[in-house]
Amino acid sequence: MSDPTHVHAFLPGTDSVCAPMVLFHGSGGNEFSLMPLASEVAPERAQVGLRGTVAIEDGYAFFHRFPDRRVDEADIKRTVPVLAEFIEAACTRSGITRRPIALAFSNGAIMAAALLLSQPSALAGAILLRPLSPFMRDLPHRIDGTPVLIIDGEQDDRRAPDDGLRLAERLIRAGALVTHHVLPVGHLISAEDQRLASLWLQIYGR
């Protein structure tokens, strides 16, 4: 299924009560990349897999970076409202009436964090794996009580040591209910990420 700005894939769930999952892949991924993980973490939930609109060598990303790998914040700010509108439309077309919870990795986790901070009505919560803050400064929007799980890798060579912590603190200042873990792993998703995400959903994802 396609849209002028985005492509997505839909996998129906068996539980119509639980919030659905909207999936944000990492750099080089596509709309199907996180479906296996989502099926392990929350097999009963409907899934909406998103494809980023930035074509890169081996797949897609959700936003541009500068040559030195810095986040293009202006590009994210342009993209966020369009993506929020698309998520709402994609969920409606799929018969989903509840706000979704994001399951997001790396590049996608940065974009999901941007949605939380600047379009607070788009998501009911988020699992952010290996994120960093999309913005240099706090935004005025409030996300009081929105649950967020952040999981960093202590040996992640794609992130500075405090990237996840800075994002956690920014979200907390905005009112989010943040759970933050640092695992002794690298950038790739581990079995412990999966376990923690599943437990978090049981507590905060209803």
N, C-alpha and C positions, 0 to 999 in steps of 0.2 A: 504494500500500500504506500502511496506517495502523496506528497504535498509540495507546493511550490518551494518550500524552504526546508523541509525535513522528510525523512523516510522513517517508518517505524514498523515493527513486527509485534503482533499481539498473540499471546498465549493465554487462553481462558483458564481460570482456576476452578477448584471444586468448592471453595468456601466463599460465599457471597457476602459474608459478614465482615471478614478481615479486610483491612485496607489493601489495595493492590500495590504492586511494586512497579516503579518506573526505573528503567535501567540506563545508566550513563557509562558507556565504555571508556577505556583509556585510549591513549594515542595509538593509532594504527588499527583500532577495532571497528566494529560495526554493530548493528542493532541486535545481532545474535550472540555477541561475545560473552555477555554476562548471564545469559539464560541458564547455562548449566549450573552456575553458582547459585542463582536465584532458586532454581529447582531443588537444590540441596538445602539451602537455608530456609526456604518457605515453600515447600512443594504444593501447598493448598491454595496459594494466592495467584490471582491473575497477574500477568506480566505484560508490560508495555516496554519493549526494547527500542531505544532511540538510536538513530545514526547521526553523528555530528555532520555538519555541512562543510567542514574544511577537509578537502581531499589531500592526503599526504601519501608518501611513497607506497606504503603497504596497507592503507586503509583510510580511516577518517579521524578527525579530531573535532572538538566542539568550539575551539577558538584558535586564533593565531598567536604565535609567539614571535618575539624579536629574534634576530640572529644570535644574540647572546643568551637565548633561552628565557629571558624575562617574559612574564605574562603581559600581553597586550590588553591592558585594562579597558581602554576605550572600545576595543573590539568586543570584549565581554559585555560591556554596558549596552552596546548596540544589539547584541544577540539575545540578551536575557528576556526582554519583553516579547519578542517574537517566539522564543522557545516556550515561554510560559503559556502563551495563547495556543500554541500547537499542542502542548501536553493536554490542556483542557479539552481541545477539540478531539484529539485522538482518544482520550478516555470516554468522551461522550459517544463517539462513533462505536466504541467497543462495548457500550452498555454499562460503563463504570460510573457510578454516582458518587462514590467517596473520593476524597482527595488522596492521592497516592503517596507512598513512602519511597524515597529514592534509595536505590542501591547503586553506588557510584565508585569508580576506581580512577585514581590518578587524574588525567586530564578531565575526565567526566566528573570526578569528585570536586574539582575546582569549580566547574560550571554549576554543579548542584549546590555548592556553597553560595555561589553568586545568586542563584534563585532564592535560596533561603533568606539572604541578606537584603535583596532588593525587590523581590516579588513574594512576600511572605505568605500570600494566600495560595501559592502554587502547590506547595507540598505540605503534607501532614507531619513529616519527619524525614530523617535521612540517615543512612549508613554511609560514611565517607571513608574510603580506604585510600591511604597515602595522599591526602589532600595538602593544599597550602591555601593561604588566604588569597582570594581573587582581587581584593582591594587593599590599597595602602592605608586607607582611613576608614573609621567607622561610618556607617550609614545611619540615617535618622529613623529607619523603619524598626518597628518592634515585632519580635517573634516570641512573645511571652508564652512560656510553657511548651514550646515546640521541642520534641525530643530529638537529639542528634547523637549518634555514635561516631567517634573519630578513632581510627586505628592507624598508628604510625609504625614504621619499621625502623628499629634502632640502627640497623646496618644499611639503610636505604641510601644509595649513592646518588639518587636523583633529587634528594631533599636535604635542606639544611636541618641541623638537629632540632631546632625549635619551630619548624614550619607548622606542624600540626598543633602545637601548643598555642602559637599566636592566633591561629584560626579559632581554636577552642575558646580562648579568652575573648576574642571579638564576638563570637556567637553568644557567650555568656553575658557580655555587656548589653547585647541586644535582647536578652531575656530568655534565650534558649536553655533547655535542660540538657546539658552536655555530659556524656560519658566518654572519657578519653583513656585509651590504652596505648602503650608503647611495647611492641613485641620484639624479641631478639631475632628479627628476620630482615630481609632486604625489601626490595620494591615489590616483588611478586606476591600475590595473594597466597596465604598459607592455610593449612587445616585449622590453625588456631583462630585466624580471622573468621573462618566459616563458623566455628563453634561460638565465638563471641557474638557474631551477628545474629545467629539463630537464637541464642539466649536473650539478647537485647530485644528482638522482635517479640518474644514471648511476654516480656514485661511491658514494653512501650509501644508495640506495634498493633494494638487492638483498636 
